């Protein structure tokens, strides 16, 4: 499983103790977990974003980390 986050710097950093702002699951308000990068990319594409590759996610300032289920 993977989670998505962006690094937070500047005046809002104190709101994120680890410096990471995670993409949240709208139902649970917990960090969203995805089965694969492909599933994540398809979600962005479904929502009308021009994301085709993992490199596109990085250009958007998004970071991926592997987590246990």
Backbone as a ProteinNet text record, in pm:
[ID]
protein_1_A
[PRIMARY]
XXXXXXXXXXXXXXXXXXXXXXXXXXXXXXXXXXXXXXXXXXXXXXXXXXXXXXXXXXXXXXXXXXXXX
[TERTIARY]
84.4	0	89.6	37.1	110.7	22.9	87.8	21.8	86.6	11	57.2	65.8	173.9	187.5	266.1	256.3	342.7	416.8	537.6	617.1	566.2	552.7	502.1	616.1	634	736	671.6	744.3	694.1	599.2	508.9	424.1	324.9	296.6	200.6	267	398.4	470.1	432	398.4	363.7	234	152.6	28.6	55.7	176.2	213.5	346.4	341.3	463.6	572.8	535	636.6	670.1	607.3	632.4	565.8	470.6	402.2	251.6	193.8	48.6	-2.4	-75.4	-121.5	-252	-268.5	-395.6	-488.2	-602.4	-690.8	-806.4	-848	-968.5	-1087.1	-1178.6	-1289	-1385	-1390.2	-1481.2	-1422.2	-1295.1	-1234.2	-1149.7	-1114.1	-1024.6	-884.6	-852.8	-719.5	-644.5	-510	-437.3	-490.5	-517.2	-568.3	-458.1	-497.2	-403.2	-447.4	-350.8	-377.6	-301	-360.6	-298.1	-174.2	-172	-57.9	-55.4	56.2	69.7	-32.1	-55.2	-150.5	-291.4	-331.8	-463.7	-471.2	-366.6	-362.3	-369.6	-291.5	-292.1	-430.6	-492.8	-628.4	-729.1	-712.8	-801.3	-785.2	-661.8	-637.5	-694.8	-671.9	-723.7	-876.6	-940.5	-1086.2	-1140.9	-1065	-1107	-1061.8	-1015.5	-986.1	-847	-756.5	-620.1	-532	-436.9	-346.9	-226.3	-252.7	-148.9	-140.4	-20.5	-1.9	102.5	197	309.1	341.8	424.8	474.4	552.5	623.1	699.7	607	486.9	388.5	348.3	331.8	297.5	408.6	531.7	646.7	651.8	625.1	623.4	515.9	408.3	302	341.9	459.3	505.5	454.5	406.4	354.8	463.1	462.1	557.3	480	540.9	477.9	560.7	491.6	561	486	561.6	503.4	466.2	346.6	298.8	237.2	227.8	158.8	9.3	-62.2	-208	-257.4
-117.2	0	124.5	231.7	357.7	469.8	570.3	692.5	808.2	916.5	1034.6	1151.7	1227.6	1345.7	1452.6	1573.5	1681.1	1737	1780.3	1840.5	1981.4	2014.2	2145.2	2223.7	2345.6	2434.6	2569.9	2655.2	2790.5	2800.7	2896.9	2929.9	2819.8	2726	2619.9	2491.7	2490.6	2370.4	2325.2	2417.8	2379.8	2299.1	2303.1	2224.2	2078.4	2049.7	1916.1	1879.4	1819.1	1793.8	1718.9	1628.6	1555	1622.9	1740.2	1814.3	1755.7	1662.6	1596.7	1620.3	1667.1	1681.3	1568.4	1475.6	1358.1	1383.4	1314.9	1310.9	1226.4	1283.2	1214.6	1144.6	1034.7	964.4	1049.5	1082.4	1172.3	1111	979.3	914.3	900.4	864.2	836.1	951.2	1045.6	1157.5	1110.5	985.7	929.6	935.3	925.5	923	812.6	850.1	754.7	656.8	531.6	427.9	375.3	354.7	307.2	178.4	88.6	-40.8	-28.6	72.9	89.8	232.4	267.5	397.9	408.3	298.5	299	334.2	279.9	311.8	460.2	515	657.1	743.5	710.2	786.4	782.6	666.4	654.8	741.2	754.8	842.4	987.4	1032.1	1168.2	1188.6	1092	1102.3	1106.3	1023.4	1019.4	1156.4	1227.7	1359.1	1473	1438.7	1540.3	1600.1	1541.5	1594.4	1529.2	1605.8	1558.4	1488.5	1374.9	1295	1162.8	1130.7	1007.1	913.9	971.6	892.4	930.7	848.4	879	1010.2	1036.4	1160.5	1283	1268.8	1377.9	1408.2	1303.8	1323.7	1401.1	1365.2	1432.7	1579.1	1606.5	1745.5	1827	1763.3	1829.5	1851.4	1802.7	1818.5	1709.8	1599.1	1489.3	1385.1	1326.3	1222.6	1095.6	982.1	853.5	780.8	710.4	625.8	494.1	387.6	255.7	235	180.5	154.4	14.3	-38.4	-165.7	-143.7	-249.8	-239.7	-220.4
0	0	0	-57.2	-56.4	-1.8	52.5	96.3	22.4	8	-64.5	32.8	23.7	107.9	33.3	84	36	155.8	133	239.3	266.4	393.3	433.3	497.1	449.8	504.9	531.8	597.3	619.9	737	730.4	844.7	882.8	793.3	824.4	875.2	881.6	922.4	1062.7	1152	1289.3	1296.8	1193.8	1190.8	1155	1105.2	1061.4	1126.4	1246.1	1323.2	1247.4	1159.4	1084.1	951.2	926.4	804.1	681	702.6	591.5	600.4	490	480.8	390.4	450.8	378.4	304.5	191.3	121.4	208.2	248.7	342.8	273.8	333.3	292.7	338.4	249.4	284.1	385.3	393.8	487.6	626.7	635.5	765.8	819.8	733.5	768.6	806.6	776.9	797.5	663.7	666.8	540.3	448.2	323.5	225.2	187.6	166.6	124.3	-11	-98.2	-233.2	-257	-333.7	-362	-449	-535.5	-626.3	-680.3	-742.3	-807.1	-920	-990.5	-1101.2	-1053.7	-939.3	-883.3	-850.6	-791.7	-757.5	-883.5	-984.2	-1109.3	-1172.8	-1173.1	-1229.7	-1154.9	-1023.9	-946.2	-990	-1005.6	-1052.2	-1192.3	-1280.5	-1417.1	-1417.7	-1335.4	-1325.3	-1284.5	-1200.8	-1152.4	-1243.7	-1364.6	-1465	-1462	-1385.7	-1378.1	-1484.3	-1534.6	-1638.9	-1576.9	-1515	-1450.3	-1525.8	-1575.4	-1652.1	-1590.8	-1515	-1464.2	-1319.5	-1258.1	-1123.6	-1124.7	-1233.5	-1245.8	-1245.7	-1303.8	-1299.4	-1155.3	-1074.8	-933.4	-862.6	-891.5	-829.9	-872.6	-1000.9	-1048.1	-976.7	-934.6	-858.8	-712.9	-674.8	-537	-443.9	-501.1	-420.1	-399.2	-281.1	-244.2	-210.1	-234.9	-206	-101.6	-11.6	84	96.2	114.3	129.8	276.7	298.8	434.7	440	561.2	580.8	573.3	540.9	535.6	672.6
[MASK]
+++++++++++++++++++++++++++++++++++++++++++++++++++++++++++++++++++++

